Amino acid sequence: MVKASVLGASGGIGQPLSLLLAISPLVDELSLYDVVNTPGVGADLSHINGTAKVTAYLPEGGAGLEKALTGCDIVVIPAGIPRKPGMTRDDLFKINAGIVRDLATGVAKYCPKAFVLIISNPVNSTVPIAAEVLKSHNVFDPTRLFGVTSLDVVRASTFVADVVGGDRTKYKIPVVGGHSGETIVPLLSQISPKVDIPADKLEALVNRIQFGGDEVVKAKDGAGSATLSMAYAGFKFAEALLRAGNNETGIVEPTYIYLPGVPGGKEIQDTVGGLEFFAVPVELGPNGAVRATNPLVKVSDYEEKLLEKCYEGLKGNIAKGVEFIATQSSKL
Ligand SMILES: NC(=O)c1ccc[n+]([C@@H]2O[C@H](COP(=O)([O-])OP(=O)(O)OC[C@H]3O[C@@H](n4cnc5c(N)ncnc54)[C@H](O)[C@@H]3O)[C@@H](O)[C@H]2O)c1
């Protein structure tokens, strides 16, 4: 029996993500939690004749979060405000940091062994926040905490196909680093199946993968950021974990993890200037992250330059999340 929960289930990402989880044969119970509108979203989804039983909760002074999370195996967190034109993901920190802190506290109390998938931005900082909260409750298991960077991977294969043609579902590109602007580093030298990106197209392609989110923010013109493509990407990552939980082998997905706590991560940490959090392709198994793989051993000179910028940006983003919790420990 697998119980999944979506925290922020009434939102732009939360609703389509909940729909995909509700119709997945890998989910037996789906609990929806949000500060608004979950009764409506829950009633709607509960009419689908899928395998998942759908339950829905509002805060109810804390009891709602407890009910939503108790017994959960996998918790996906897209709660928080999205960007408007002109905003960076870091601009969301002020509000979303506290939201992630409180929801991670709920995970620590009510389902400390669950897989936790953080979508709320800025992911570069909210994952360290969740890690610090779990640590403060002595329940941090780095093999079970994931920053969802799958949308960068999805965008990379789509945008590569736009340039070189071919089947856009087939391109696999390791996207490493973090999840914002220059911290997103697509390793296009390692595309599989192998294709040559014309030299005069490379820079624009990398830029599009790094800043693809801005295209959506601009097109939505104040109505938010990527929701449907994010729900798809978030579901694909959740599904990969659930499939690995069913003993399917050979599943490798890029995700933003705490390097020192995942086998293979220490060696990567040494090559990324000591950063504790970093997205790399990770092999998944029934207990979460089995092994972090290191694609940084064979990068091009151009990618090396991109990585230098990534390290610089990530360092500050990670420190900001860790410091936020250090100054807030009375609220945990
Ligand atoms: N990781 C990624 O690749 C990625 C991609 C796109 C968006 N995002 C991020 O995902 C987040 C959600 O985006 P969205 O477009 O769905 O926003 P949205 O505003 O449509 O939905 C957010 C939902 O969170 C709920 N919420 C707020 N505080 C909460 C709390 N304390 N507990 C539970 N729910 C709470 C809101 O009521 C709302 O329903 C944003 O931070 C956005 O930047 C991440």
PDBQT file of the ligand as one rigid body, heavy atoms in Angstrom, charges set to zero:
ROOT
HETATM    1  N1  LIG A 401      10.931  22.965  -8.989  1.00  0.00    +0.000 N 
HETATM    2  C1  LIG A 401      10.504  23.476 -10.133  1.00  0.00    +0.000 C 
HETATM    3  O1  LIG A 401      11.007  23.145 -11.211  1.00  0.00    +0.000 OA
HETATM    4  C2  LIG A 401       9.356  24.456 -10.145  1.00  0.00    +0.000 A 
HETATM    5  C3  LIG A 401       8.738  24.797 -11.354  1.00  0.00    +0.000 A 
HETATM    6  C4  LIG A 401       7.664  25.675 -11.345  1.00  0.00    +0.000 A 
HETATM    7  C5  LIG A 401       7.237  26.234 -10.133  1.00  0.00    +0.000 A 
HETATM    8  N2  LIG A 401       7.869  25.894  -8.972  1.00  0.00    +0.000 N 
HETATM    9  C6  LIG A 401       7.465  26.453  -7.675  1.00  0.00    +0.000 C 
HETATM   10  O2  LIG A 401       6.354  25.725  -7.160  1.00  0.00    +0.000 OA
HETATM   11  C7  LIG A 401       5.640  26.559  -6.231  1.00  0.00    +0.000 C 
HETATM   12  C8  LIG A 401       4.141  26.496  -6.508  1.00  0.00    +0.000 C 
HETATM   13  O3  LIG A 401       3.845  27.055  -7.769  1.00  0.00    +0.000 OA
HETATM   14  P1  LIG A 401       2.320  27.152  -8.276  1.00  0.00    +0.000 P 
HETATM   15  O4  LIG A 401       2.366  27.740  -9.624  1.00  0.00    +0.000 OA
HETATM   16  O5  LIG A 401       1.611  25.870  -8.033  1.00  0.00    +0.000 OA
HETATM   17  O6  LIG A 401       1.752  28.253  -7.247  1.00  0.00    +0.000 OA
HETATM   18  P2  LIG A 401       0.218  28.488  -6.816  1.00  0.00    +0.000 P 
HETATM   19  O7  LIG A 401       0.159  29.800  -6.124  1.00  0.00    +0.000 OA
HETATM   20  O8  LIG A 401      -0.683  28.269  -7.965  1.00  0.00    +0.000 OA
HETATM   21  O9  LIG A 401      -0.045  27.311  -5.776  1.00  0.00    +0.000 OA
HETATM   22  C9  LIG A 401       0.590  27.241  -4.557  1.00  0.00    +0.000 C 
HETATM   23  C10 LIG A 401      -0.348  26.617  -3.559  1.00  0.00    +0.000 C 
HETATM   24  O10 LIG A 401       0.327  26.534  -2.305  1.00  0.00    +0.000 OA
HETATM   25  C11 LIG A 401      -0.649  26.767  -1.305  1.00  0.00    +0.000 C 
HETATM   26  N3  LIG A 401      -0.029  27.092  -0.028  1.00  0.00    +0.000 N 
HETATM   27  C12 LIG A 401       0.477  28.289   0.382  1.00  0.00    +0.000 A 
HETATM   28  N4  LIG A 401       0.915  28.182   1.659  1.00  0.00    +0.000 NA
HETATM   29  C13 LIG A 401       0.720  26.897   2.034  1.00  0.00    +0.000 A 
HETATM   30  C14 LIG A 401       0.951  26.177   3.219  1.00  0.00    +0.000 A 
HETATM   31  N5  LIG A 401       1.518  26.749   4.281  1.00  0.00    +0.000 N 
HETATM   32  N6  LIG A 401       0.589  24.881   3.276  1.00  0.00    +0.000 NA
HETATM   33  C15 LIG A 401       0.020  24.287   2.194  1.00  0.00    +0.000 A 
HETATM   34  N7  LIG A 401      -0.242  24.918   1.042  1.00  0.00    +0.000 NA
HETATM   35  C16 LIG A 401       0.107  26.212   0.968  1.00  0.00    +0.000 A 
HETATM   36  C17 LIG A 401      -1.511  27.869  -1.878  1.00  0.00    +0.000 C 
HETATM   37  O11 LIG A 401      -2.765  27.967  -1.207  1.00  0.00    +0.000 OA
HETATM   38  C18 LIG A 401      -1.637  27.425  -3.327  1.00  0.00    +0.000 C 
HETATM   39  O12 LIG A 401      -2.781  26.611  -3.531  1.00  0.00    +0.000 OA
HETATM   40  C19 LIG A 401       6.244  27.955  -6.398  1.00  0.00    +0.000 C 
HETATM   41  O13 LIG A 401       7.159  28.192  -5.370  1.00  0.00    +0.000 OA
HETATM   42  C20 LIG A 401       6.967  27.881  -7.721  1.00  0.00    +0.000 C 
HETATM   43  O14 LIG A 401       8.019  28.804  -7.818  1.00  0.00    +0.000 OA
HETATM   44  C21 LIG A 401       8.904  25.010  -8.972  1.00  0.00    +0.000 A 
ENDROOT
TORSDOF 0
